[in-house]
Amino acid sequence: MRKDAQNNKQRIERKAHELFQTYGVTQVSMNQIANALGMGIGTLYRHFGDKGSLCYQITHTDFYLLIEDMQRIAQVEASKREIFIHSIDLFLNFKLANQAILSCVENTTKKWSFKETDIYQTLFNYYLPLVGHDLDEMLAKFKVDALLNTLSTQNYEFQHDGRGLTNKQIRDQLVTIFFDHN
């Protein structure tokens, strides 16, 4: 990518992040972002095909910092159960802090699916040896997909806001369902 194009892309990400933090993700349109930057909407869409892909790019760095923290847990903790518990705690705190932008990423209806992203695949690969360790391959994959679907932002919001569960209560339920009851 040309240097000026890369600079434009970074400007878009910074401005969108700033606007999202100020007004909320759902309240900010792609047109508002373009206007705030003084650029044409076509330039914005050339870099990001939709709002979901823009949100994805913004969360990408923070997500990989989360994964690094989760991998450090895996190096320190001895049991798969403890690794699972501590990684779920980190993941749920990340969900709580980034709910709106993650909802934008996961609920995009354009051109790509969240399940096709490297973020989903990285989470899948992290949890596969933890929750699928003694299962045949098909069941192990199904169990990890079920876990990640349970951890989707939409489900998290329902459990946290709708059911009134705390992160600890959600975590404890996940441990019971996905780890303790193999």
N, C-alpha and C positions, 0 to 999 in steps of 0.2 A: 504494500500500500504506500502511495506517495506520502511524503512528510506532511504536506498541507492537508491531505485527506485524513491522515492519522490525527493531526491537531484538531480538525473539525470534529472528528468522532469523539475525542476526549472532551472537547468543549461541550458537546451535546450531553455526554454522560454527566459531567459536573453540573451543568445547568439543570438537567432533568432531576438529578438527585436533590439539588437545592430546592427546586420547586415542589418536589414530592414531599420533602421534609416540612416545607412551609405550609402547603395547602392540602396535602394528602394525595396519594397516588390516583385515586378515582376522580378527584376534582381537576386534575391537570390533563389537558389534551395534548396531542402531538402538535396541533396548531399553536397552542399557547407556548410550547417549548420553542418552536421555530420562531415565533414572534419575539420571545424574550431574548433570543440569540441574534435577531435581526437577519435571519436567513430564510430562504424559501423552503416551503414544506417539502418540495421535491428533493432538496439536499438532505433534509432530515430522513426522508424515507429511503434515500439511496444508501444511507448508513444503517438504518434500522427499519426493517419491513413493517413493523407494527410496534405498539406500545409494549407488548409482552417481550419481544426480543430486546428492547431497550432496557426494560426492568431486569431481564436475565443478565445482561451485560453488567449492569450496576451491581447486582448481588454476587456476581461470579467471584470477585476477589475475596469478599467477606466469607463466602462459602468455603473457599479453599483454606482460609485461616481456621475456620471451624473444623474442617477435615484434619488439618495438622494437629489441632488440639485433641481430636478424637483418636488419632494415631498415637499420640503421646500416651494417652490413657492405656491403649492396647500394649504399650511397651512397659508400663509400670504395674498394671494390675495382673494378678496371677490367674484368676478364674474368668472364664467366658461370661459368666453371670455378672460379675463386677464390672467388666469392660462394658457389657450391655447397659447396665444401670447408669454408669457414669456418662457413657456416650449419649444415651437418651436424655439425660439431664441437660447436657450441653446443647443437644439438638432442639429440645423444647424451649430452652431459653433463647436460642437463635430464632425460633419460630415466633416467640412472643415479641421480641425486639424488632422483627422484620415482617410482621404479619401482612401489611398492606402490599408491600412490594413483592413478597412471595406469592400472594394471592394473584397479583397481576401476571406473574410468570406462569403459574400453574394453570390459570384459567384462560390463557390465550386460546383463541379458536383459529388462528391463522397459521397456515403453512407448516407448523411443526408442533410436536407434542412434547410436553415436559419429560415424558418417559423416554424420549429419544435423545435427551441431552446428556452431556458428560457428567453433570451434577447427579442426575438420577443414577447413572451407571456407577459412579464413584460410591454413592451411598449403598447401592446394591452390592457391590464388591466388598464393601466394608462389613455389611451385616451378614452376608452369606456364610462365612465360616462361624459366625456367632450363633445364629438361630437355625442354621441348616446343617450343622456339623455331623450329625448322626443319621441323616436322612438320605434317601436316594435323590439323585440330581433333580428330577422333575418336582418332587415334593419340596425340596429345599428351595428351589427357585420360586415356586408358588408361595411358600411361606414368607420369603423375603419381599416379594411383590405385595403380598397382603400387608406386611408390616409397613412398607413405604406408602401404600394407599391409606392405611390407618393414620400415618403421620402427615398426610397431605394437609395443606393449609386449610382447605375447606373443612375437613374433618376436625382438625385441631380447633378451629374457630367454633365449631358446633359443640365440641366437648368442653372447651374452656368457657366460652361466652354463653352458649345455650344451656348446657348441662351444669355449668357453674363449677367444674372441676379445676383444681389447681394443677400446676405442672407436676407436682409430686404425686397427686392422685392419678393423673394420666399415666405417669411413669410407672407407678405401682401396678396399674391395670395392664399395661403393656408387658411388664415383667411376668406377670401371672399368665397372660395369654400366650406370649411369644417365646418365653424362655422357660418358665417353670413347668408348663404343660406341653411337653414335646409330643 
